[in-house]
Amino acid sequence: MVESEHWHIVKLTLASASVLWYAFLWCLGLLGCIAARKRYRLRPRSPLASAPSSAVPGVSILRPLKGLDTNLYENLESTFTQEYPNYEIFFCVDDEDDQALNVVRDLMSKFPNVNAHISIRNGATVGVNPKVNNLMTAYHQAAHDILWVLDSNVMVDAGTLARAVDILSPPPDAPNPPRRRIGVVHHVPYAWVTKHSLGSRVEEAFLNTNHAKMYIAINSVAVDSCVVGKSCLYRKSDLERVDGSLKPIPNADDGGCQPGERGLAAFGRFLAEDNMIASALWHELGLRHDLSCDVAKNAVGNMSLMDYIARRIRWVRVRKRMVLAATIVEPLTESVLAGCLASLGLRYLFGIPYWLFFPVHVLAWLSVDMDVFASLAGHPVPANMRWAFLAAWAARELIALPIWFMAIVGSDVEWRGKRYEVMQNGEVRRAGEGGDGITGWFLSWGRKPADYYEPLETEE
């Protein structure tokens, strides 16, 4: 009798916890949905767009390049057409033979009045992160304190820079100033597919619904740093004071800085340098982040399903070393597992049948995700793409848990054709060229080399 009562208490506790967790997820999801509606459905023109160049802060745009990424010409052209009177652009490559330089030179000829430069690394190395190594020459050459680091596969609207500077450097008389100075302005990634392969559609469905919803919600709550660095603005003078240790600087408000190596070079030891830079500015200087009302339009090319899976495994493994608790909890935030646990809890507590609750749960979850998509895109999913998008969304939800299991048991990742071992705090070192056990063997099927960017075909 005592044992039966004890087991009842255990089941009651677990059932109650599952329902409370489910309610918490819905609060977070609705927060992301409502915040997306408020932030992204209206994008006003900034007054900085028509101001004289002497009246606005200068900005140095740094674009790291490696080969011919999808939609490269239009992506880079979007930086030449910014409605902002005082900026320069650096196109950063490893060497003079990079195929992206043909595109860059065409654009520099098309826009001769834009202050654009080619920055060649020439072997300079500060760490194992190839993107940081690529940026270092331009980082030292930049004429302005505000830096906008923008990935090569991202396209932005013409008013993006001006609206971001409005947030990073507001006028003294701005209404509702933040309690802490804004150190990073970032943009939520928004995927758009140029080639409709299975992996590309799944990536689109993930980034434009669940990922965006949670990303916006977490940044609305703002209890800690959460930044994806597709497009980030920050100040070089702030970056030069931090080192990625995440240890608060005691006299940060008085201009104090960390001892030893600081600045961009200090982040060459991390694979997710963008996230670590944002975290360092948050924790070491006590600065805060804010999202702009613009999106970083991430062009997705011909990605296979295995490419998508490998990409997700890579970033789960990086996050595992940086924020272990959040990574462990991640499967419980996914619609399938959260819905299953909630259905068990509701069945035990209230007798609600599984077959009744779960379909309602899926339809409600999907409705919120589709609303988030409409907020980011400015329109619902087009009618001629709706069924394909829904199929991709369902596929993403179903494979999320298997991907997590494959990611959680390893530490090796592949990026741009090179293998790395992720260590404590997200630092990385070069790994051997062997596969990552059965996971590496499985992922070798159907993948393209060098992270699926497509090299230029040349005649012999």
Solvent accessible surface area in square Angstrom, and as a share of the most:
residue,aa,sasa,rsa
1,M,193,0.86
2,V,125,0.72
3,E,143,0.64
4,S,74,0.48
5,E,99,0.44
6,H,113,0.51
7,W,142,0.50
8,H,87,0.39
9,I,93,0.47
10,V,46,0.27
11,K,73,0.31
12,L,73,0.36
13,T,81,0.47
14,L,114,0.57
15,A,8,0.06
16,S,39,0.25
17,A,52,0.40
18,S,19,0.13
19,V,32,0.19
20,L,127,0.63
21,W,72,0.25
22,Y,26,0.10
23,A,48,0.38
24,F,101,0.42
25,L,7,0.03
26,W,51,0.18
27,C,86,0.52
28,L,25,0.13
29,G,6,0.06
30,L,78,0.39
31,L,65,0.32
32,G,0,0.00
33,C,12,0.07
34,I,90,0.45
35,A,16,0.13
36,A,0,0.00
37,R,115,0.42
38,K,162,0.68
39,R,73,0.27
40,Y,5,0.02
41,R,109,0.40
42,L,135,0.67
43,R,66,0.24
44,P,82,0.51
45,R,148,0.54
46,S,6,0.04
47,P,103,0.65
48,L,32,0.16
49,A,16,0.12
50,S,84,0.54
51,A,24,0.19
52,P,89,0.56
53,S,58,0.37
54,S,109,0.71
55,A,68,0.53
56,V,10,0.06
57,P,45,0.28
58,G,13,0.12
59,V,0,0.00
60,S,0,0.00
61,I,0,0.00
62,L,1,0.00
63,R,0,0.00
64,P,14,0.09
65,L,2,0.01
66,K,82,0.35
67,G,6,0.06
68,L,31,0.16
69,D,16,0.08
70,T,29,0.17
71,N,36,0.18
72,L,9,0.04
73,Y,76,0.29
74,E,77,0.35
75,N,0,0.00
76,L,0,0.00
77,E,35,0.16
78,S,10,0.06
79,T,0,0.00
80,F,7,0.03
81,T,60,0.35
82,Q,12,0.05
83,E,69,0.31
84,Y,12,0.04
85,P,47,0.29
86,N,38,0.20
87,Y,27,0.10
88,E,7,0.03
89,I,0,0.00
90,F,7,0.03
91,F,0,0.00
92,C,0,0.00
93,V,0,0.00
94,D,33,0.17
95,D,67,0.34
96,E,119,0.53
97,D,128,0.66
98,D,18,0.09
99,Q,50,0.22
100,A,0,0.00
101,L,3,0.01
102,N,84,0.43
103,V,24,0.14
104,V,0,0.00
105,R,115,0.42
106,D,87,0.45
107,L,0,0.00
108,M,57,0.26
109,S,88,0.57
110,K,111,0.47
111,F,43,0.18
112,P,103,0.65
113,N,151,0.78
114,V,34,0.20
115,N,76,0.39
116,A,15,0.12
117,H,65,0.29
118,I,51,0.26
119,S,1,0.01
120,I,32,0.16
121,R,45,0.16
122,N,123,0.63
123,G,57,0.55
124,A,44,0.34
125,T,87,0.50
126,V,56,0.32
127,G,20,0.20
128,V,49,0.28
129,N,0,0.00
130,P,34,0.21
131,K,26,0.11
132,V,0,0.00
133,N,8,0.04
134,N,9,0.05
135,L,3,0.02
136,M,9,0.04
137,T,32,0.19
138,A,0,0.00
139,Y,4,0.01
140,H,127,0.57
141,Q,102,0.45
142,A,14,0.11
143,A,78,0.60
144,H,48,0.21
145,D,55,0.29
146,I,2,0.01
147,L,1,0.01
148,W,0,0.00
149,V,11,0.06
150,L,0,0.00
151,D,25,0.13
152,S,8,0.05
153,N,31,0.16
154,V,0,0.00
155,M,45,0.20
156,V,6,0.04
157,D,47,0.24
158,A,36,0.28
159,G,9,0.09
160,T,0,0.00
161,L,0,0.00
162,A,1,0.01
163,R,28,0.10
164,A,0,0.00
165,V,0,0.00
166,D,42,0.22
167,I,42,0.22
168,L,5,0.03
169,S,33,0.21
170,P,59,0.37
171,P,74,0.47
172,P,148,0.93
173,D,122,0.63
174,A,25,0.19
175,P,116,0.73
176,N,143,0.73
177,P,98,0.62
178,P,70,0.44
179,R,243,0.89
180,R,96,0.35
181,R,108,0.39
182,I,16,0.08
183,G,0,0.00
184,V,1,0.01
185,V,0,0.00
186,H,0,0.00
187,H,0,0.00
188,V,0,0.00
189,P,2,0.01
190,Y,25,0.09
191,A,0,0.00
192,W,70,0.25
193,V,16,0.09
194,T,50,0.29
195,K,95,0.40
196,H,103,0.46
197,S,26,0.17
198,L,100,0.50
199,G,0,0.00
200,S,0,0.00
201,R,45,0.16
202,V,0,0.00
203,E,4,0.02
204,E,10,0.05
205,A,0,0.00
206,F,10,0.04
207,L,14,0.07
208,N,0,0.00
209,T,1,0.00
210,N,13,0.07
211,H,35,0.15
212,A,0,0.00
213,K,6,0.02
214,M,32,0.14
215,Y,8,0.03
216,I,0,0.00
217,A,0,0.00
218,I,64,0.32
219,N,29,0.15
220,S,47,0.30
221,V,72,0.42
222,A,45,0.35
223,V,115,0.66
224,D,61,0.32
225,S,19,0.12
226,C,31,0.18
227,V,3,0.02
228,V,50,0.29
229,G,3,0.03
230,K,21,0.09
231,S,0,0.00
232,C,6,0.04
233,L,0,0.00
234,Y,12,0.04
235,R,51,0.19
236,K,41,0.18
237,S,56,0.36
238,D,5,0.03
239,L,0,0.00
240,E,67,0.30
241,R,43,0.16
242,V,0,0.00
243,D,23,0.12
244,G,5,0.05
245,S,43,0.28
246,L,66,0.33
247,K,139,0.59
248,P,101,0.63
249,I,11,0.06
250,P,138,0.87
251,N,79,0.41
252,A,14,0.11
253,D,119,0.62
254,D,126,0.65
255,G,50,0.48
256,G,9,0.09
257,C,59,0.36
258,Q,17,0.08
259,P,111,0.70
260,G,61,0.59
261,E,111,0.50
262,R,86,0.31
263,G,0,0.00
264,L,5,0.02
265,A,19,0.14
266,A,3,0.03
267,F,0,0.00
268,G,0,0.00
269,R,79,0.29
270,F,2,0.01
271,L,2,0.01
272,A,9,0.07
273,E,9,0.04
274,D,37,0.19
275,N,39,0.20
276,M,6,0.03
277,I,5,0.02
278,A,1,0.01
279,S,12,0.08
280,A,0,0.00
281,L,0,0.00
282,W,20,0.07
283,H,64,0.29
284,E,1,0.01
285,L,7,0.03
286,G,17,0.16
287,L,11,0.05
288,R,77,0.28
289,H,20,0.09
290,D,46,0.24
291,L,4,0.02
292,S,0,0.00
293,C,21,0.13
294,D,1,0.00
295,V,4,0.02
296,A,0,0.00
297,K,48,0.20
298,N,4,0.02
299,A,5,0.04
300,V,4,0.03
301,G,2,0.02
302,N,57,0.29
303,M,1,0.00
304,S,31,0.20
305,L,55,0.27
306,M,34,0.15
307,D,2,0.01
308,Y,1,0.00
309,I,12,0.06
310,A,11,0.09
311,R,38,0.14
312,R,32,0.12
313,I,4,0.02
314,R,6,0.02
315,W,59,0.21
316,V,3,0.01
317,R,7,0.03
318,V,1,0.00
319,R,71,0.26
320,K,25,0.11
321,R,82,0.30
322,M,45,0.20
323,V,75,0.43
324,L,102,0.51
325,A,77,0.60
326,A,63,0.49
327,T,1,0.00
328,I,86,0.43
329,V,54,0.31
330,E,38,0.17
331,P,9,0.05
332,L,64,0.32
333,T,28,0.16
334,E,17,0.08
335,S,4,0.03
336,V,50,0.29
337,L,44,0.22
338,A,2,0.02
339,G,0,0.00
340,C,53,0.32
341,L,60,0.30
342,A,1,0.00
343,S,9,0.06
344,L,100,0.50
345,G,1,0.01
346,L,21,0.11
347,R,110,0.40
348,Y,84,0.32
349,L,52,0.26
350,F,141,0.59
351,G,40,0.38
352,I,59,0.30
353,P,43,0.27
354,Y,106,0.40
355,W,188,0.66
356,L,88,0.44
357,F,27,0.11
358,F,59,0.25
359,P,67,0.42
360,V,90,0.52
361,H,3,0.01
362,V,47,0.27
363,L,115,0.57
364,A,37,0.29
365,W,13,0.05
366,L,31,0.15
367,S,70,0.45
368,V,17,0.10
369,D,0,0.00
370,M,42,0.19
371,D,28,0.15
372,V,0,0.00
373,F,6,0.03
374,A,15,0.12
375,S,0,0.00
376,L,3,0.01
377,A,24,0.19
378,G,61,0.59
379,H,87,0.39
380,P,91,0.57
381,V,3,0.01
382,P,48,0.30
383,A,76,0.59
384,N,139,0.71
385,M,45,0.20
386,R,100,0.36
387,W,201,0.71
388,A,37,0.29
389,F,2,0.01
390,L,39,0.19
391,A,64,0.50
392,A,3,0.03
393,W,14,0.05
394,A,42,0.32
395,A,32,0.24
396,R,7,0.03
397,E,9,0.04
398,L,119,0.59
399,I,40,0.20
400,A,12,0.09
401,L,58,0.29
402,P,68,0.43
403,I,8,0.04
404,W,31,0.11
405,F,111,0.46
406,M,44,0.20
407,A,0,0.00
408,I,34,0.17
409,V,116,0.67
410,G,11,0.11
411,S,25,0.16
412,D,35,0.18
413,V,6,0.03
414,E,56,0.25
415,W,35,0.12
416,R,60,0.22
417,G,37,0.36
418,K,90,0.38
419,R,26,0.10
420,Y,2,0.01
421,E,48,0.22
422,V,0,0.00
423,M,55,0.24
424,Q,121,0.54
425,N,86,0.44
426,G,0,0.00
427,E,50,0.22
428,V,7,0.04
429,R,125,0.45
430,R,116,0.42
431,A,20,0.16
432,G,56,0.54
433,E,125,0.56
434,G,53,0.50
435,G,62,0.59
436,D,32,0.16
437,G,58,0.55
438,I,139,0.70
439,T,13,0.08
440,G,15,0.15
441,W,147,0.52
442,F,65,0.27
443,L,18,0.09
444,S,71,0.46
445,W,141,0.49
446,G,60,0.57
447,R,56,0.20
448,K,67,0.28
449,P,113,0.71
450,A,29,0.22
451,D,19,0.10
452,Y,34,0.13
453,Y,37,0.14
454,E,68,0.31
455,P,91,0.57
456,L,82,0.41
457,E,167,0.75
458,T,97,0.57
459,E,173,0.77
460,E,216,0.97
